[in-house]
Amino acid sequence: MWMARGQQETRLQEPGAEWGEVTLSGDTVGVSLAGERRRVRVCLPGGYHWVPDRGETVLVVKSGPEEAPCVVGGQVEESIRPGEVWISVAPGAGIRLTKEGTIQLQGRVEVEGSLWLQGQEVRG
């Protein structure tokens, strides 16, 4: 019994989350932690889709020593105010939602489907 307890304490010393650098991007994501891990899943809230780019700093969470790591997000690199949301893909392209109710768009804007303004469809 004491041997099992000693092994369990050793396993729990691995951090549950740590920062890593993306080494491989695409269908298979690789992350450098205490060594490179390949086939790391990217786990995001429903409706979000993101593949981290090579060289990005990401947060990797492990649910236990036997579980596979999972990328859950990246490091905030854009200056935003409390309460704001900034969604970007590259410098000069993004959407900012402010707590004052403003939606700011940066970059080229394309609309597929119907565009409605104040309850009226806009046709071009």
Stockholm file with secondary structure:
# STOCKHOLM 1.0

chainA/1-124         MWMARGQQETRLQEPGAEWGEVTLSGDTVGVSLAGERRRVRVCLPGGYHWVPDRGETVLVVKSGPEEAPCVVGGQVEESIRPGEVWISVAPGAGIRLTKEGTIQLQGRVEVEGSLWLQGQEVRG
#=GR chainA/1-124 SS CHHHHHHHHHHTTSCSEEEEEEEECSSSEEEESSSEEEEEEECCCTTCCCCCCTTCEEEEECSSTTSCCEEEEECCCSCCCTTCEEEEEETTEEEEECTTSCEEEESCCCCCSCEEETTEEECC
#=GC SS_cons         CHHHHHHHHHHTTSCSEEEEEEEECSSSEEEESSSEEEEEEECCCTTCCCCCCTTCEEEEECSSTTSCCEEEEECCCSCCCTTCEEEEEETTEEEEECTTSCEEEESCCCCCSCEEETTEEECC
//
